[in-house]
């Protein structure tokens, strides 16, 4: 099979998208993977062999006659492109941060119209798709429909199969957009879903809701892991809590509260510390709140391989979600891929977040985990974990048993490959 993977972010194992698709697609024997993406980022993975990268700004430059070269490149070209791409990525990330901060919806509207115009589907891209990738299947996360729909229509004309993964409740999120964006985003998203030959969802709850809404079968697809069965040596003199992931959707505020709680617990002696590993750009205010001398530490971003070792060496790893209604509405059907990273590392697992959202309820169903679903009880429950740290090894053994049964990476990859092959028969 030839599979074309479409995304905004690059297929890079250090970002959430890249890490997830590598988790599913690594070690597929006899299959070839290609990547189309729209951010000025460098890819880094062991799977894709060729890439096509073009941004909205480059599309506009092309339209104005300022030709952009080297959109198509191979995995061997990545080192050569590194210096140039790193500079562009830094510039683009600052622009994205400004857009998110000020929520300039009209700028988003203009960019989306550029993509929907299809002016970017030119001979170079057609050659990449038709002569290099020659996809049997187009795979993408069901998001950014303004980019996705033109590509789906192009490959669908050639009778290729479409597989989409619904990671978040994006359709409902469009209801909060400005009126001049809302309608076409919902319409193009619906079209993408209807074109799909196979649909996956990040949680059972999301699959149920979208299956009914769009009258399609949506199957749960979870990230896989290689479960650690090393000897459990947890609950040392100072208990180490570790959070690794983005600080969006209000998660940063929950970690600020946790840092405060740990500071109180440590007032006489250091009993527990918190390490936060993230690539999210933080305001000075948040940096001050999250860095608490002797208790809470901002550790920056690390490679996925480093993060795996860091989680493995933690006593308790964290998954957190916001208690604010606005943020709950955004994530209530989503199951974070970071949960499997927590399960596979062989450490204790603590979920902090409101009742009823998919991620917290999934963690609650796992024997041996800790869950705090009311911020009022945060101090009492964390203090209880610290005091009773001797219980950690027995809890971890229960988590391992669940993870090895439900999230074995080889089983998930084998199932996914089989289902892709069945689409082509």
N, C-alpha and C positions, 0 to 999 in steps of 0.2 A: 504493500500500500504506500502511496504518497499522500502525505497529510500536510496541508497548509494551515498554519496556526496564525490567527489574526488577533492583534491586540493594540492598545495604545502604548503601554509600557513595553520596554524591550524584554526579550526572553533572557532574563538575568537571574541567576539563582539567589542573588542577594535581595531581590524584591519579592513581594508576596505572589504576584502573578507568575513570575519565572520559576520560583521555588515550587509552586503547586503543579505547573504543567510538567516540569522535570520529574517531579515525584510520580506522576502518572505515566510518562512516556519514556523514561530511561530504560535501556536494556530491551527494547522491542526489536527482536532479531528480524532482519530482512525488510524492515520498513524504513522509509525516508521521510524526514521532517524539514519543512521550510517555514520561514517566518516573515510576515508582513507586519510592520509596526510604525507608529507615528510620533513617538517622542525621540528627542535627540539624546539617546542614551546608547551605551555600548552593551551588546548582548554578552552573556557569559553562561554557557551551558555545554553539556556533552552530547546534545541530541541534534539540534538543527544544523544543517550543512550550508544553507544559503539564506540570505536575508534581503528584504527590500524595505528601505526606511525612507519615509518622506513625511514632513510635518506640514501643518496648515500654512505656515509662513512660506515654506518652500513651494507649495502649490501656487500661492499668490505670486511669488517671484517668477515661477514658470509662466504663469498666465500673462505677466507683464513683459515677458521676453527675456528675463534674466535667467538663463539656463542653469539648473542645478544638476551637478554631475555626481557620479558615484552613489546613486540611490541603491543600486544592487551590488552586493558584495558577498564573499564566501567567509566561512569560519576562519580560513587562513589569512584573510585580510584584516582581521580585527586588531591585531597588534599595531599594524601600520596606521590604522585610523585613530588610534587611542588618543594621541595628544590633541588632535583637531576636535574629536568628539567630546572629550572631557571639558574643553573650553565652552563648546556649544551647550553641553548639558548643564553646566553651572549657570550660564546665562538664562537658559530656558526655565530652570528650576526657580530662579528668582522671580521670573515673570509669572509662573504658575502660583507661587506663594502669594504674590501681590493680588492676583485674580481671586484666589480663595478668600483672602483677607477682606477684600472690598466687595466681593460677590458682584462683579461687573457683568451682569447677565447679557447686556447688549453685545459685549465683546464675544461672549460664548456664542450668541446668536449668529454673529458674523462668521465666526470660525465654522460653525455647524453648517451654515449655508454654503460655504466654500466646499466642504466635503460632499454635501448633498448635490452640488452642481455636477459632479462626476467629471469635471474638467481635468482631474488628476489621473483618470484612467486612460493613459496614453500608451503609445507603442512600447515604451520601455517596460512599463508594468505588465502589459499584455504578453510581452516576450518572457518576462519572469514567470508569469503564471502558466502560459501555454507551452513554453519550451524548456524552462528549467524545473519548476515545481511539478507541473503536470498532475495536479492534485486529484486523487480519487475522493478525498474528503476535505472539506473546510471545517476547521474546529475553532471556536472562539467562545469567550465569555459573553453572555447576553447583556452587553452594555455598549455604550457609544454607537447607537444604531445608525447615526448619520454617516459613520465610516463603514459600518458593517453591512448595511443594506445594499449599497451599490456593489460591493464585492460579492455578496451572496447572489444578487441578480446576475452578475457577470458569469460566475461559475455554474449557476443553476441552468443557464442556457445551454451549457455543455453537459447537462445531465449528471452533474456531480452531487455528492451527498453533503448535507449540512448537519453538523452536530454542535449544539450549543449547551453551555453550562451556565445556569442561573445562580450567581453567587449571592445576590442581594435582591431585596424587594425594590428594584429600580423603577418598575412601572408606577408604584404608588408614590415614589419620590418625585416623579415628574409633576404630580399635582401641585407641588409647592413651587414650581418654576413660574417665571413671569408668563403672563397670558400668551405672549407672542412666541414663546418656545414650547409651552405645554402641549398643545395639540399635535404639532408635527412630531415631537419626540415620542408621544404615546402611539401615534399612528405608525411611525417607522419601527418602533419596538414591536408592536403587534405583528407587523409584516414579517419581521425577522423570525419571530416565534412560529408563525404559520408556515414559513418556508422550511423550518427545521425538520429533518428526517428522524432525529433522535434528540431528546432533551434530558438533561441531568439537572439536579438541584442540590444546593449545599446542605439542606436539612430536610427531614421528613415533613416538617411543618410547611416549609416553602414549597415542596413538591405538591402537597395536598392543595394549597391555596392556588398555585399557578395551574395545576392540572384542571381544577374546576373552572377557573377564570377563562382559560383558553381552550378548554375541551381537548386537551392533549395528555398523553401519558408522560409524566415527568418522574424520573427515577433518582433516588438519592445516590450521590457519589461522594465518598469521603476520601480524604488524603490517607495515604498509607505510611507505615513506619516500620523500622527494624527495631523491635522491642529489646531494650537492654535488660539482660538477666545477670548482670554483674552482682557481686555480693553487695548487700545494702549496708552502707555505713553512713547513716544519716542521723541528724539530731545532735551535732557536736555542741561544744560550749557556747558558741554564738550561732544562732539559727540564721541561715542565709535564704532570704526570699529573692527571687529573680523574676523580672518582667522583661520579655523581649518581644518587641512589635511596635506598631505605629501608635502615636498618641493623638488619635483623631476621635471623632464622635463622642467627646466628653470623657474618654478614658483617662486623660491627663488629670482631670479633677478628682477622680477616684484615687489615683495614685498619690495625689497631694494629701488627701485625707489619710491614706495609709501611712505616708511618711510622718504626718503629725502624730498618729497613734503610736508608731514605733518610737518616736522621740520621747513620748510620755513613758512608754514601757522601759526605755533605756535611761530614765532620769537618775537612777542610782548606780547602775552598771550596764554595760553593753550586753544585751541578751539576744538581740536580733538586728539584722541589717537588711537593707533593700538595695539591689542593684538594678538599674534600668538601662536596657540596651535598645536604642532606637535611632533611626535616621531622620525622624521628623524634625523639621525646623521649629524651634521653640522661642517664645518671646522671653525677654529678660525676666519678666515677672514669674513665668512658669519655671524658668531655670532656678530662680531663687527659692521657689516653693518646693521644688523636687530635689534640690541639693541641700540636705540637712547634715551638717558637719557630724561625722562619726556614726551616722545612721542611714542616710539615703544618698546614693551616688548615681550621677548621670555618666554612663559609660560609653555613649556614642553608638555608632553602627558597627557591626562586625559581619564577616562572611558567614554564610550558612553553616559551614563546617565548624567554625569557631563557636557559633551559637549553640550547636548541638553539644559540644563539650562543656560550654558554660552551663547549659540547662542540666546536663548530667551531673555536674559538680555542685548544683544547688541542693538545698534541703527541700524547699518548697518552690515550685514554679507557679506563676500567676496567669490567670486569664481574667480580665476585668472589662466590664461594660458600664456605661453611664446610667444613673438613676433619673436623669432628666427626661421628661415625656417626649420632647422633640427628638432626642437621640434614640430613645426606645423605639419610636416609630420608624426610624431609619434602619435599625439592626434587628428588629424583633424576630424576623424569619431567617436570619443569616446564622450559619455555623462557621465560626472562624477556623481557617486551616491551621492556625497556631495551636488549636486544642490538641491535634495529633502530635505536634512537636512536644507538647507538654506530656502526653501519655507515653511517648516512646523513650523518654530520657531516663526513666528509672528513678525519678524523684517524686516527692509528694506534690499534689495538685490542689490549688485553691482557686475557686471561681468566685469572683465578687461581682454582683450585678443583680438586677431586679428579677422577681419571679415572672415566669411566663414567657421569657424570650428564649429562643431556640438554644443558644450557646449555654446559658446557665442551666436550663432544664436537661440538656444532654450531659453536662458534667455531673449534675445531681444523680442521674441514673447510673453513673459509674461507681461501683463499690470502692470504698477506700478514700474517695476524694473529700475535700472540705468545700462547703458552699456557704457564702454569706450573702443573703438576698435582701437584707435590710441594713442600710448604712448606719442606722441608730445603734446596731449591735456590733459594729465593726471592732471597736476597742475590746469588748468582752470576748468576742470570738477569736480575735488574733492573739490576745493574751492567753486564752485557753490552749491554742495551738503551741505557743511558746512554752507554757508550763508543762504540757503533756507531750513534749517532743519524743519521749521514749516510745510512743505509739506509732511513730512514723514508719518503721520497717514493716510492721504487719499491714498497715494501710497500703504501702507501696506494692506489696505482693499481690493484693487484691486488684489494684490498678493494672498491674502487669498481665494478670490473667485475662482481664477484660480486653486489654489492648491487643494481645496476641490472638484472641478469638475474632475480634471485629475490625482490626486495622492492619493486618499483616500486608505489607507492601507487595509481596509477590502474588498474593491472592487477588488483590485489587487490580494490579497491572494485567494479570492473565484474563480476568473477567472483562476488563475494558477493551483489550485487544480483540477478544472473541466477539464482543458486541459490535465493534467497528467492522470486523470481517463479515459478520452476518448482514450488515447493511449493503454490502457489495455483491451478495449472492442472489 
